Amino acid sequence: MAPPGGGPPPHIHHFEDESFYILEGAVTIQAGGRTYQASPGDFIHIPRGTVHSFKNEGKVDAKALITVSPAGPAGLERFFEETFHPATDRSASPPLITEALMGRMMVAASKNGLEFVRPA
């Protein structure tokens, strides 16, 4: 899900609902103007159209089972395909968000129902 210090900037999914079941570590989730401190065993559901973000403020990788519904030919799965490279080491942490990665994210987001918003 996110290495220490990692997590996406505030964004909106226009096509999908997103849910997180925290498996390891802890994350701070901002959603709909509220802040949640989520740790293993917690479940957070975020309806489509809700501004949200999360950040791993801990010292170990945070891992979660994340579901996105509905699936479809465009949307979040296509965004991930267009933005990230396939993992070759399944034990490696997700990449930190660099300017180059953010550039790919912005291009893919605009085509796949994802909108990044400026923090309040």
Buried (B, 14 or more C-beta within 10 A) or exposed (E): BBBBEBBBEBBBBEBBBBBBBBEEBBBBBBBEEEEBEBEEEBEBEBEBEBBBBBBBBBEEBBBBEEEBEEEBEEBBBBBBEBBBEEEEEEEEBBEEBEEEBBEBBEEBBEEBBBEBEEEE
